Amino acid sequence: MKKHNFYAGPSILSQYTIKNTADAILDFAGTGLSILEVSHRSKEFQAVIDEASALVKELLEVPEGYSVLWLGGGASMQFCMVPYNLLVKKAAYLETGTWAVNAIKEARLFGEVDVVASSKDANFTYIPKNYVVPADVDYFHYTSNNTIYGTEIRKDPDVPVRMVCDMSSDIFSRPIDVSKYDLIYAGAQKNLAPAGVTIVIVKDDALGKVDRQIPTMLDYRTHINKGSMFNTPPVLPIYSALMTLRHYKELGGVAALEKRDLEKAAKLYDAIDGSRMFVGTVTDVADRSIMNVCFVMRPEYKELEKSFVDFAATKGIVGIKGHRSVGGFRASLYNALPMESVDVLINAMDEFQAKH
Ligand SMILES: *Cc1c(COP(=O)(O)O)cnc(C)c1O
């Protein structure tokens, strides 16, 4: 049976990425060797990382003066690397979910942290508005898409300071004004590649301002100076990322991807809003994520949640169980998910509702 993959991460990749990665595992770039067994310093792999970095710059229109890095350690490693390298005295953070909480915890190890607003009071089901970012902070950090709770900030905020953003689960789903940021990071396993690599886009002259000693591996300058090859980079995920980036370019770039993503999300949210059984957990329409759609069953149907997951599985629908801190369902609609899968999910919801 055809599967419809709604996992939140690691998550669906395009067949283009998976097939080309499989080919390279058998024979990489005509070398007669697997990509799993070649030196990261071979000219063939150098070409891979160079093209991948160039495509990130092209697709996101990264201005001059920024470097693109491919690092290990996941987005979670960036929670400490960011303040290690950028927090001189004080930073502002927006608390919109578990990942933001984790980032704040690490930043506090390095300096003063001003949590400018939080939506913790309502289990992170909305994006705080009208908060003030002080002009005297070193940077303002936010999470653009809250993967667990299904909220998203889709417009680059207007604040009086330079920004840092965790874009792990919505990078390449909209155009970004990179010039407003000192640093953007994204774990690859949501919208780009298998787990194991994190993209960092960093403004070169934002670095070198802190006085503290930074361990070599945690210093962005190490990786800038060595083109992400100070040590062995995650070769296979970078190869897959290149395949995805080529595919994104073929599809028309991030503006075209955004259009498709908006259509998919609108269709599913409409189905949820129009149903008597299901209800979205994010009530402010403006805050709803187009990447992770979170919903539950209305109180009178609550005990049917488990059986809907089982019913959906009979239609090939995989990965719709909500995160344990929200419950219910979460349908992740990353770039690689086709509209067909959204239609199958909506049909399953309709059919289940008709039966009960
Ligand atoms: C998944 C996720 C993370 C954690 O990523 P790891 O690579 O597992 O460390 C951080 N932030 C966001 C927004 C995420 O979606």
The ligand as an ORCA input file, in Angstrom:
! r2SCAN-3c Opt
* xyz 0 1
  C      13.449     19.323     15.546
  C      13.742     20.683     16.035
  C      14.850     20.976     16.837
  C      15.793     19.907     17.350
  O      16.603     19.479     16.340
  P      17.769     18.423     16.622
  O      18.458     18.401     15.287
  O      17.140     17.142     17.004
  O      18.642     18.964     17.697
  C      15.080     22.297     17.189
  N      14.257     23.269     16.795
  C      13.178     23.038     16.032
  C      12.290     24.170     15.627
  C      12.882     21.742     15.635
  O      11.813     21.495     14.872
*
